[in-house]
């Protein structure tokens, strides 16, 4: 393809994308293919000669699309939505076209300075104090890894990177059992080891960490000669929306001089609505916070907002500046490659700019409020059904339930069969989780274009398929 051919194909792709988003609700939500279908549809060897775009695009529609699970579907109620609002898609198109590498200020000043401003817009939207500064990471997993590395270096008096971990004190990190498994991976990658991730017991309807148990665990580790390094708190956990009592846990951590990181990857978006901030009182005292605009705010993946009370600690942990990466003659600039594990960086701030300018913060608030209200309507309707049991209450727009008809003997197997048949049906998409060992079905609303009718249709699908089971 020559660039002289690009505009024509660009128009065709734009038309296709518009039609896809307008009609995606007519497709089954989850891919209906079997393992190996896509692999077997692709030649085993690469072509020696180039092909025309007509053939390539036809194969895209015929071979690729049947194997796509439609994350932009208005009845995608599984996992957490990974949205792609129209202005975000346009921003990504422009980013792809200009293709900048934004690792340093000098490699694209506009990208660096827009990231600084957009992160401050998001900070204000969440009601965080002005002392917090932000950086856009690819995902909350990377932000959590950066936080764990900072905990490690801070606890080792900044000697871990230079001396390695051999011979150093045994570090301990604390979290509840409800945190995302990205925390476990961060512990592995940081060299701290799975055995030193301490799972603190939970209590209450929010399934949050017990502050007294956190205090006891820290004291026990100190008495055993171990070295506490940090606490990772959860706000809106993936399974049930579990949320730690942030203020109480941070007070315990600060009493022991421990770094605190708050993982609000999904639920953090809801904090643009002041009425939801009661879920994380005291968050202003955390050392770092992460949430994903690519989940509930509509920004296209990947886009994770990482806030830091003292960015110098993160930079001290990650920065390395060989001569070829130095910007001479400019003092006080920010090089965001020193704030993240990867050196290369994409121009992610552009889609935040497009998104917020298009909808405004109030427009984004209203979408989140609608999702929460409609999800709770569905919860109330299913709670009235005699053969269904609500297992965990709504946390924002997430709650869990279980089908419990009279005479059923293996409820785990029955509910797994139910969720599989619902997903095979294709009208909605749900996922399962476990609560206190029992398999349950989770529901969450967060697709950018979902409507009240889409959410209430889930009631009909769930009850119809459940009562059709034998």
N, C-alpha and C positions, 0 to 999 in steps of 0.2 A: 504494500500500500504506500502511495505517495501522500504527502500532506495535502496535495491538491484534491485527493479523493476523500479526505477526512471529513469535511463538513457534511457531505451527503450522507455518509454513514453515521455521523454524529446525530443528524436529524432523525435518521431511522431509529437509532438506539434511543433517543429522547422520546420519540413517539411510542416505541415499544414499552419504555419504562413507565410512561404516563398510563398507558392502557393496562399494564400489569398492576399498578397500584390501584387503579379504579375497579379492577375486576378480580383482584386476588381473593376476595371473599367467596368467589364462586368455586375455588379450587379446594380439594382436601387440604387440611392444614399440614398434616405430616406427610412426608414422602411415602408413596405407596409401593416403592420398589423393594426388591429383595437384595440381600448381600451379593455383590459380584455383578449386578446388572450393569452398572456404569463401567466397571473395569473391563468387562467382556465386550462392551460396545466400542471400546477404544482400541485402535490397532496396537499390536505389540511392539512395532518398530516405528520410529519417526519418519515422516515423509522426506524424501530427498529433494523434492522440488516444491516450491511454494504453491499455495492454492488461493483462489479468489475468495473474497469475503462472503460472497453469496453462499458458497458451500459451507464455509465455517459457521456463518450465522444460522443457516438451516440446521446444522448439526447441534448447535447450541440449543435451539428450541426443541429438537426432536430427541436428543440424547441427554442433555444436561438437565433441563427443566423438570422432567419427571422424577429426578432424584433429589430435588430441592424441597426441604421443609420450609414452609413459608412463614418466616419470622415476622413479616409485615402484615400477616393475616389479622383481621380484626377479632378473630376468635382464637388467637394464640394465647392460651391461659397457662402454659407450661413454664417451667424455669422462671426466669424474669425476661420480660420483653427486651429485645435489642432493636431499638427503633431506628428509623431512617426517614425523618420528616423531609418534605420536599425541599425546603431551603438548604437543609444539611446536605442532601444529595447534590444539589447544584454547587455548593461550596466544595464538596469532594471532587466533583468534575473539574472545577477550576484548579484545585490543588494538584490533581493528576496531570492536568495540561501543562502547568508551569513547572511541576516536579522539582520544587526546591529541596535541598538538603539543609535542614534548619538547626544544625548542631551548635552553631555559634552565632553570636550577634552579627558578625561580619558576613556570614554565609547567607543571611537573609534578615536584615535589620527589621523589616516590617513584621516578620513572623515572630521574632523575639518580643518586640514591643507590643504587638497585639496580644500575645500570650500573657504578658504582664497585666495588661488592661482587662482582658477577659476573665482572668482568674480573680481580679479584684471585683469585677461585676458579680461573679458567682459568690464571692465572699460576702458582699453586701446582701445578695439575695437570700443567703442562709442566715443572716443576722450575726455573723461571726465578727469578733472585734478586729479593729484595724491593724493590730500587730501581726495577724496571720498573713503570710505570703504564700503564693501558690505556684504550682507547676503542673503541666498536663502530662500525665503518664499514659502509656498505652492501655493499661488495665489496672484494676485494684490489686491484682496479684503482684504487679511490679511495685506499686506503692507500698504494699505490705512488706515485700522483700526489702525495699529501701529502708523502711522503718525498723525491721529486725536487724539489718546491718548497722544502722545507727545505734540501736540498743546495744549491740555487741561491742562496737568501738567505744562508745561512751563508758560502758561498764569495764572495759579493759584499758581505760585511760588512753584511748586512741593508739594502741599498740598492736591490735589484731592484724591490720593490713600489713604492717611492717614485719612483725615477728612470727606471724602464723598463730594457730591455736594450740599447738603442741606445748605443753608445760604451763598453759594459762589456767586460771581458775575455771571450774565447771560452771557455766552460765545456766540460768533458769529463766524461762519465759512462761507467763501465765495467761491462760484464756479459759473459756468455758468449752464444753463439748459441742456447743451450737455454732461455733465459728466455721467459716468456710475452709475447705481443705487446702486452699492457697496458703493458709498459715502454716500448715504442716510442711508444704513444699519450701516455704521461705526458711523454715527452721533447718531443713535438709541442706539447702543451697548455702546458707550462712555458716554451715559447719557446726551448728550447735547440737544437732542430733535429736531425733524423735524422743528419746528417753528423757530429754530435758525440757520438753514441752509439758507443762503441768496443767492438767484439766481440773479446773475448779468446779465444785458442785453448783447446780443451779437451784432456784426456787421461784415460786410465784407463777401467776398466769402468763407473765412475759417470758418465762423460762430463761431468766437472766442470772448472771453470776451472783453468788452469795458473797457479799463483802466480808462477812465474818470468816467465811471459809477461805477467802483470798488472804486475809490477814494471817490466819493460822498456817496456811501453806508457806507463805513467805518466812514466817518466824521459824517454822520447822526446817526449812532449807538452810537458813542462816545457822541454826543450831547444829546442823549436820556438816557445816563447813562449805556449803555450796554458795554460789554467788548470784543472787537475783539480779536480773538485767532490765526487765520490762514487762508491761502488761498490755495485751491486745484485747480491746473491748469490741463488742458486736452490737450494732444497731440495725435490726431488720435482717436477721440471719436467713439463709436460703431455705432451710427446711420449713420453718414455721413462723418466720419473722421474729425470732427470739431477740430480745433486747436487754442488754445489761443495764443495771442502775449506774449510769455513767458517773454522776457526781460522787456517790459513795465509794465506788471503786477507785476513782482518781484520788480521792482523799487518802485512801489506804496506800496507793502507789506513791504518792508524794511524800507520805510520812517515811517511806523507805528510800526516797530519792530514786524512784524508778521511772523510766521513760514510758509514756502512755500513747498508744495508737488506737484510734477509733475507726473501725471498718464499718462504714455505712454505705457500702457500694450501691445497693438498691434504694434503701429508704432515705438516704441523704437527699435525694431529689425532692422528696416531700417536704423537706424543711424550708423550701421557699414559701410554704404556707405557714404563717406564724402559729396557727392553731395546732400544728403537729409537733412543735418544738418541745412540748412537754415530755416527749419520748426521750429527749437527750439533755436534760438539765445538767449544767456543769460542763458541757462540752468545750466551753471557752477555756477551760483549764487543761485540756489535752495538749500533748506535744505535737501530734499530727492527726489528721483526719483525711479520709478518702471517701469520695462518692463518684459514681459513674454517670455523667450526663448522657452516655450512650444507652443507658437503660430506660429511665423514665422521663427524661427531659426531651427526647427526640433527636439528639445528636447521633449521627451515624457512628457505628463502631469503627475505630477505637478512639475512646476519649474519656480519660479518667482524671478527675480533679483531685489533686493532692495538696492539702494545706499544711503549713508548718508554722509553728510559733517561733521557732528559731531555725531559720533556713541554714545558718552557718554550720550547725551540727551535721546536717545532711551533706552539705558541700564538703565539709572536712572529711566525711566518710567516703565520698565517691569521686571527688575531683582529682584529675590528673592532667597536667598541662605541659605536654612536650612543646618544643619551640614552634613546630608547624601548626599548632592549634592556638597560639597566642595572638591576641589582637593588640598591636602596639599603637600607642598614640591616643588611646581612648580609655579614660579611667571611669570606673563606676558602672561599666556595662555588665549585663547578665549573660552568661553562656549557659543555657539550660541543659546542655549535655553534661554539665557538672552536677546536675540535680537528679539524674536518672542513671540507671544501669547501662542502657545502650548509649553508644556515642551518637549514632544516627538518629535524627528526629524528623518527623513529619510536621507539616503545617496544619496542626489540628485546631488551632485557635480560630481559623477562618470559619469553620462550621458553627462554632459557638456564636460568633459575631452575626452571621446570617440568621441563625435560629432566634436569638434574642431580639434582634431588630425586627424580624418578621412578626413574631407573636407577642413580644413584650413579656415581662415577667408575669403580669396579671393573666395574660392568655395561657401561659404555661401552668400557672396555679390552678386555673379553672379546669384544665384537663385532668390534673391530679385529683382535685376535689371530686370530679365526676367519677373517676375510676373507683375511688374509695367509697363513695355513696352507693354506686351501682353494685359493687362487689358485696357490700353489706346487705343490700336488698336481696341478692341471691342467697346469701348466708341465711337470712331470716326465712326465706321461702323454703330452703332445703331443711332447715331446722324444724319446720312444721310437719315434714314427712315422717310417718311413724316408723319406717324401717331404715332411717338414716340417723347417724349420731355425729354431732359436731365434736371434734376432738380438741382442736385449739381455736381460740376465739380470733376474730379479725385483728390483725396488726396491719394498719393501713388497709391495703386491698388484698391481703394474703390471709388465708385460713385453711384449715384441714378438716376432712370429714371421713366417714367410714360407713359402708353399707352393712347393716346388721339385721337382716331379715330373720324372723323366727325360724328356728330349726337349723340354721347354718352352724356347722361344726368347725370349719377351718376358715376363719374370717380373713386371714392373711391371703390365702389362696384365692378366696372369692373376690377380694378387693383388687388383687393383682389381675385377675381375669377381667374384672370390670374396667379397669383403666386401660388395659390392652384392647378390649373391644371398643371402647369409646374412641381410642386413637385410630383403630382400624376403620371405624365408621367415617372419620374424616371431617365431621362438621365442627368439632372443637378439638383442642389438644390439651391434655392434662398430664401431670407427672405425679409419681408417688414419692413418699418419704417414709421415715420411721419415727414414731414418737414413743419413747419409753419401750422400745423393742417391737411395737406393733406397726404393721404396714398400714399406712393411711394414704388418702388421696389429697393432694394440695390443689388449691385454686388461687390464682392471683390474676388481677386485671392490671394491664399496663400498656397494651398496644396503643400506639399513638392515635389511630383512627377508629378504635372500638367505640361502639355505641351502647346505650342502655339495652336496646333490643338484642344486640350480640350477646351481651352478658346474660340476659334472662333466658335466651335460647339454651344456654348451658343447663338450666334447670330441666327443661324438657328432654334434652339429650341424655343427661345423667339418669333421670328417673326411668325413662323409656327403656334404655339399654339394661339398667340394673334389673328391672322386673322381667326382662326377657331372658335372663340367665336361668339355667336349670341346675 
